[in-house]
């Protein structure tokens, strides 16, 4: 509905990843987009999980 609210992926990095992956058509570029999105989301979720884990053990009651 409002795509401008998300940041834009840097074009030089996107072109580098397409070249590195060797994408030949739009379907392969879409597959690459999916892999990049999954890797970024894994990194974000992992970082948030570690942050909550350390905070939980820092303020854990009964210490």
Secondary structure by P-SEA (a helix, b strand, c coil): ccccccccccaaaaaaaaaaaccccaaaaaaaaaaaaaaaaaaaaaaaaaaaaaaaaaccccc
